[in-house]
Amino acid sequence: MAGSGLRTLLESVRYEVLPAKATEDKVLAHVPREVVVTVTASPVKGLEPTLDLATRLAAHGFRVVPHVPARLLRDEVHLKEVADRLREVGVDDVFVPAGDADPPAGAYDGALPVLRRLSELGRPFARVGIAGYPESHPLIHDDITVQAMWDKRRHATYLVSNLCFDPRVLGEWLVRIRRRDITLPVHLGVAGPVQRAKLLSMAAKIGVGESTRFLTGHASWFLRFAAPGGYSPDRLLARTEKALTAPSAGVAGLHLFTFNQIAETERWRRAVLERLES
């Protein structure tokens, strides 16, 4: 991987982590303070573990981005309580997906009503992220996901793309959303150097029901990780460098899915940066 254009993306990186028992210690041990840490939310465990971990990491001086899925919010009162709680600890950035809770915890079944309500509350967060889907969403048609980004763009400040393993699809998706005049900067979702055995172990720890949904809903991920030669983020980035670093793409940085393999992800990032610098 020789392209120096990737260095800025790797320096403007976000690490997505799951709120497990050991996550805080792993982040403190391995993640530099300049790296943004995003904290997922579980449809089984609810928002509390996410808010709790976000609060603790913020107290340690990290720039933290809690996920606030619409389908985990009970009502407008709950949304305001969550917003007030996060603002009190200095969190000024949230990621608002629809979420996978089925049925929803309350009144919201999609992200747009939550985003509108946050705007009505005076936009309490300086930064608000929404989801994008380069590869087809298992439940939503591609045209609908692009339209949803258009509908939500006025209430958001950036996009986070879901995992994609196909360089061609990534490049075409970036061109497509820009043609639709979706101008929000993109943090491109990329899997870190994931070991399949550890990924399966992590999935087994997040709850029986949720684990089943995770494995079923992301079967293609495991096929990629188990393919001959395994998955390599280096190869993906090398093959997509031109598309990612084109000024018209508007890619602001990488959103690395760590699957809580946090030390391994940071070692990999540092190694790639060292190669790019040399």
MARNU-593840 format. One line per field, with one value per residue (C-alpha): residue number from 1; residue in one letter; x, y, z. Coordinates in Angstrom, 2 decimals. Layout:
N
drenkol = NUM;...
lumti = A;...
x = X;...
y = Y;...
z = Z;...
This chain:
278
drenkol = 1;2;3;4;5;6;7;8;9;10;11;12;13;14;15;16;17;18;19;20;21;22;23;24;25;26;27;28;29;30;31;32;33;34;35;36;37;38;39;40;41;42;43;44;45;46;47;48;49;50;51;52;53;54;55;56;57;58;59;60;61;62;63;64;65;66;67;68;69;70;71;72;73;74;75;76;77;78;79;80;81;82;83;84;85;86;87;88;89;90;91;92;93;94;95;96;97;98;99;100;101;102;103;104;105;106;107;108;109;110;111;112;113;114;115;116;117;118;119;120;121;122;123;124;125;126;127;128;129;130;131;132;133;134;135;136;137;138;139;140;141;142;143;144;145;146;147;148;149;150;151;152;153;154;155;156;157;158;159;160;161;162;163;164;165;166;167;168;169;170;171;172;173;174;175;176;177;178;179;180;181;182;183;184;185;186;187;188;189;190;191;192;193;194;195;196;197;198;199;200;201;202;203;204;205;206;207;208;209;210;211;212;213;214;215;216;217;218;219;220;221;222;223;224;225;226;227;228;229;230;231;232;233;234;235;236;237;238;239;240;241;242;243;244;245;246;247;248;249;250;251;252;253;254;255;256;257;258;259;260;261;262;263;264;265;266;267;268;269;270;271;272;273;274;275;276;277;278
lumti = M;A;G;S;G;L;R;T;L;L;E;S;V;R;Y;E;V;L;P;A;K;A;T;E;D;K;V;L;A;H;V;P;R;E;V;V;V;T;V;T;A;S;P;V;K;G;L;E;P;T;L;D;L;A;T;R;L;A;A;H;G;F;R;V;V;P;H;V;P;A;R;L;L;R;D;E;V;H;L;K;E;V;A;D;R;L;R;E;V;G;V;D;D;V;F;V;P;A;G;D;A;D;P;P;A;G;A;Y;D;G;A;L;P;V;L;R;R;L;S;E;L;G;R;P;F;A;R;V;G;I;A;G;Y;P;E;S;H;P;L;I;H;D;D;I;T;V;Q;A;M;W;D;K;R;R;H;A;T;Y;L;V;S;N;L;C;F;D;P;R;V;L;G;E;W;L;V;R;I;R;R;R;D;I;T;L;P;V;H;L;G;V;A;G;P;V;Q;R;A;K;L;L;S;M;A;A;K;I;G;V;G;E;S;T;R;F;L;T;G;H;A;S;W;F;L;R;F;A;A;P;G;G;Y;S;P;D;R;L;L;A;R;T;E;K;A;L;T;A;P;S;A;G;V;A;G;L;H;L;F;T;F;N;Q;I;A;E;T;E;R;W;R;R;A;V;L;E;R;L;E;S
x = 0.00;1.89;-0.74;-0.03;-3.61;-4.73;-2.69;-5.14;-8.01;-6.17;-5.31;-8.97;-10.15;-13.04;-13.07;-16.45;-16.57;-19.20;-20.09;-18.76;-17.23;-13.60;-14.12;-13.18;-9.88;-9.06;-9.72;-7.63;-4.76;-4.61;-6.47;-4.81;-6.91;-7.03;-8.97;-12.75;-14.48;-18.03;-20.08;-22.72;-26.10;-27.64;-31.30;-31.16;-29.42;-30.86;-29.25;-27.98;-24.68;-23.94;-24.64;-22.67;-19.57;-19.79;-19.91;-16.86;-14.81;-15.70;-14.46;-11.13;-10.84;-11.93;-14.05;-16.89;-19.88;-22.70;-25.11;-28.69;-30.92;-34.40;-36.01;-34.50;-36.11;-39.43;-40.76;-39.87;-39.31;-36.81;-35.01;-34.67;-33.42;-30.75;-29.71;-29.49;-27.50;-24.97;-24.59;-23.94;-20.83;-19.57;-20.70;-21.40;-21.62;-24.16;-24.89;-28.61;-29.50;-32.92;-31.63;-32.62;-34.91;-38.01;-40.47;-39.38;-39.18;-41.64;-42.87;-39.97;-39.49;-36.97;-34.25;-35.92;-38.49;-35.73;-33.54;-36.42;-37.09;-33.44;-33.66;-36.80;-34.90;-32.41;-29.85;-28.19;-25.31;-22.78;-22.39;-25.03;-24.28;-26.61;-26.16;-25.41;-25.50;-23.04;-24.09;-27.77;-29.52;-31.11;-34.52;-34.52;-34.26;-31.21;-33.29;-35.03;-31.75;-30.48;-33.77;-33.59;-30.19;-31.66;-34.56;-32.28;-29.48;-30.84;-30.74;-27.29;-23.70;-22.07;-22.64;-21.22;-21.26;-21.99;-19.47;-18.64;-16.05;-16.37;-14.12;-16.28;-19.49;-17.88;-16.74;-20.08;-21.98;-19.91;-20.57;-24.26;-24.94;-23.04;-25.12;-28.19;-26.74;-26.08;-23.09;-22.50;-18.94;-18.59;-16.79;-16.24;-17.01;-14.19;-13.62;-10.34;-7.96;-10.63;-9.86;-12.85;-12.51;-12.50;-15.43;-17.46;-16.47;-17.54;-20.87;-21.51;-20.98;-23.49;-26.56;-28.17;-31.00;-28.90;-26.06;-28.40;-29.59;-26.02;-24.81;-27.89;-28.01;-24.31;-23.64;-21.80;-19.33;-18.31;-17.93;-15.56;-13.54;-13.37;-12.38;-8.98;-6.37;-8.85;-9.98;-7.36;-8.19;-4.91;-6.13;-9.49;-7.95;-5.34;-8.03;-10.30;-7.66;-8.44;-12.18;-11.75;-9.22;-10.87;-11.94;-15.41;-15.92;-15.97;-14.55;-13.57;-11.99;-12.33;-14.83;-13.16;-15.37;-13.11;-15.50;-13.70;-10.38;-9.12;-5.42;-5.14;-6.87;-4.59;-1.45;-2.58;-3.33;0.07;1.84;0.04;0.82;4.47;4.57;2.88;5.32;8.31
y = 0.00;3.05;5.77;8.73;9.93;7.29;8.74;11.56;9.08;6.87;9.85;10.96;7.61;6.48;3.19;1.52;-0.53;-2.60;-1.80;-5.04;-5.57;-5.13;-2.40;0.55;-1.02;-1.94;1.60;3.12;0.73;0.99;3.97;7.40;10.31;11.82;8.80;9.18;6.26;5.36;3.10;0.80;0.08;-3.34;-4.07;-6.70;-4.70;-1.30;2.12;2.11;0.24;2.59;5.74;4.43;3.57;6.85;8.76;6.95;7.37;11.06;11.46;9.96;12.67;10.75;12.21;9.76;9.19;7.11;5.36;6.41;4.10;5.43;2.08;2.03;5.34;5.16;8.62;12.33;12.56;9.71;11.33;14.61;12.79;11.02;14.27;16.14;13.35;13.27;17.02;17.15;15.01;16.96;14.69;16.83;14.12;11.31;8.71;8.14;4.99;3.40;0.40;-3.25;-3.52;-5.47;-4.42;-0.83;0.23;3.04;5.61;5.71;3.12;5.13;7.74;10.66;11.51;11.46;13.72;16.14;16.20;16.93;19.88;21.07;20.80;23.35;20.93;20.02;18.23;19.97;16.82;14.25;11.19;9.09;5.71;4.91;1.51;0.92;-2.75;-3.61;-3.47;-6.87;-5.28;-2.04;-1.43;0.53;3.38;3.80;3.99;6.73;8.60;8.28;9.96;12.79;13.18;13.20;15.39;18.67;17.28;15.64;16.74;13.55;10.03;6.76;3.97;0.42;-2.32;-2.99;-5.42;-4.65;-1.84;-1.37;-1.07;1.45;3.67;3.51;4.29;7.42;8.65;7.83;9.72;12.77;12.75;12.84;16.03;14.39;16.48;15.36;14.23;10.44;8.39;5.19;1.98;-0.56;-3.73;-3.75;-6.74;-9.11;-12.67;-14.86;-16.98;-13.88;-12.44;-15.57;-15.50;-11.85;-12.59;-15.39;-13.03;-10.37;-12.39;-15.48;-13.73;-10.89;-13.21;-15.25;-12.10;-10.89;-14.13;-14.51;-10.89;-10.73;-14.16;-12.58;-10.97;-14.34;-15.76;-12.91;-13.42;-17.19;-16.94;-18.28;-15.79;-14.18;-10.58;-7.85;-4.18;-3.37;-4.93;-3.20;0.22;-0.27;-1.16;1.73;4.42;6.35;6.42;7.29;10.08;11.83;15.32;14.75;11.71;13.81;11.06;12.65;9.59;5.91;4.40;1.18;-1.62;-3.14;-5.87;-5.12;-6.30;-2.90;-3.57;-5.43;-2.59;0.09;-1.96;-2.41;1.30;2.33;-0.18;1.13;4.75;3.88;2.23;5.22;7.63;5.64
z = 0.00;-1.25;-1.53;0.73;0.26;2.74;5.57;6.26;6.35;8.83;10.99;10.97;12.23;14.43;16.33;16.81;20.02;21.80;25.43;26.94;30.36;29.26;26.67;28.87;29.91;26.31;25.09;27.90;27.20;23.43;21.92;21.61;22.82;19.33;18.03;18.19;19.91;18.94;21.20;19.74;21.32;21.78;21.00;23.76;26.50;25.61;25.76;29.34;28.75;25.83;27.84;30.80;28.76;26.82;30.10;31.49;28.32;28.11;31.69;30.55;27.91;24.81;22.06;22.29;20.01;21.49;19.14;19.90;17.82;17.28;18.04;21.55;22.54;24.38;23.56;23.31;27.06;26.92;23.98;25.86;28.96;26.88;25.18;28.49;30.11;27.29;27.11;30.86;30.42;27.43;24.59;21.52;18.84;18.43;15.78;15.14;13.18;13.09;15.03;15.00;18.04;17.01;18.17;18.88;22.51;21.89;19.43;16.96;14.21;12.16;12.57;10.79;13.52;16.13;14.02;13.53;17.26;18.01;15.63;17.44;20.74;19.42;18.00;21.32;19.57;17.34;15.25;14.31;12.21;10.08;8.39;4.76;3.06;0.19;0.04;0.07;3.41;4.12;4.76;2.75;-1.02;-2.17;-3.60;-0.26;1.67;-0.65;-0.38;3.41;3.42;1.35;3.77;6.84;5.47;6.87;10.40;10.20;9.80;8.49;7.15;8.43;5.87;6.87;6.16;2.54;1.17;-2.55;-3.87;-6.97;-4.94;-2.59;-5.43;-7.22;-4.01;-3.34;-6.89;-6.61;-3.39;-4.65;-7.84;-5.60;-4.04;-0.70;0.29;3.89;4.61;4.79;7.42;5.51;7.39;7.14;9.16;11.03;10.96;12.27;13.28;12.52;15.69;17.88;15.96;16.59;20.26;20.53;18.87;21.34;24.28;23.30;24.21;22.74;20.90;19.64;18.69;16.52;14.72;14.32;12.74;10.55;9.40;8.61;7.12;4.17;6.58;7.95;4.46;3.65;6.82;6.19;2.52;1.42;2.56;4.92;4.97;4.70;5.28;3.53;0.29;0.50;1.09;-1.63;-4.16;-3.17;-2.61;-5.78;-5.07;-1.39;-1.83;-4.80;-3.65;-5.11;-2.85;0.31;2.51;5.83;7.42;8.22;10.63;11.75;13.03;15.70;16.92;20.21;18.78;19.83;20.43;17.12;15.26;16.69;16.00;12.41;11.98;13.35;11.10;8.00;8.93;9.36;5.92;4.33;5.96;4.76
